[in-house]
């Protein structure tokens, strides 16, 4: 089974895009990436954001390559707004493809 490292990246306009690091490259990038830090990332693949698992509304997603460059930078321009949550009712395919419970209990 292939391991994948999934991330959501955000620019200074708060646009979010899904990024994925495949199994053979995880050890290369895992120590370079830290949640909440700002990076300049270059030389990556851009693919359509399709499939059942779409963590952003962006029409594309980023796939890291062995030549992808990740450089940490100091910046106060990009704030950390945290998560932006979406109601399940706002996800068009959810209503038609899945059972929606009346209540949800979390322990």
Secondary structure as GFF3:
##gff-version 3
##sequence-region A 1 107
A	DSSP	beta_strand	4	10	.	.	.	ID=ss1
A	DSSP	beta_strand	16	22	.	.	.	ID=ss2
A	DSSP	three_ten_helix	23	25	.	.	.	ID=ss3
A	DSSP	alpha_helix	26	29	.	.	.	ID=ss4
A	DSSP	beta_strand	38	48	.	.	.	ID=ss5
A	DSSP	beta_strand	60	73	.	.	.	ID=ss6
A	DSSP	three_ten_helix	88	90	.	.	.	ID=ss7
A	DSSP	alpha_helix	92	97	.	.	.	ID=ss8
###
